[in-house]
Amino acid sequence: MSEIFTRFDERLIHGQVMVAWQPYLQFREIRIVDEELAQDDWEQELLQGASGGVPVLFSGAEGAKKWYDEASPNLLVLIRSFDSLRALKRSGANLQQLNLGGVHYRKDRRRILNYLFVSADELEVLRELVASDVTVEARDVPQSDAINLNQLFAEGRLEFDNLPDRSS
């Protein structure tokens, strides 16, 4: 891995990240963009414990912008909320690609894939990223095929009202 790999995953550090993505990407550091976690020592300690010894840093969006300016190799950036994702992009961070992992069902969300559910507002955040030339892909594990959301937006296949609900 020679660049920053940015992944949106509501669970942040968990087995899928450490068992599947870590050997694939060989990241040496995890950085988490989240305003609340940046202020919560207890949750930071829990996530440090789940990282298998990989160092973990925490910051809000404004502080995380410099991570993209420095372009440290072998770096995994994790984001768990669309508010943090939007704030990161609006901070001017040089976000070039985004991997979407686990975004789970809620009543206000519709299904794109079995592991990817979005609300209308969250879909707009993704649309904004695509419009600003960020490559957005959905891929739960490295062994899976990447689904290019840029292409799905271009084809008109990601209109919220046309997405199935959980049961469809």
Secondary structure, DSSP 8 states (H G I E B T S, - for coil): --SEEEEE-TT-SSHIIIIIIHHHH--SEEEEE-TTGGG-HHHHHHHHHHTTT--EEEE-HHHHHHHHHHT-SSEEEEE--HHHHHHHHHTT----EEEE--B---TT-EEEETTEEE-HHHHHHHHHHHHTT-EEEE-SSTTS--EEHHHHHHTT---GGGS--TT-
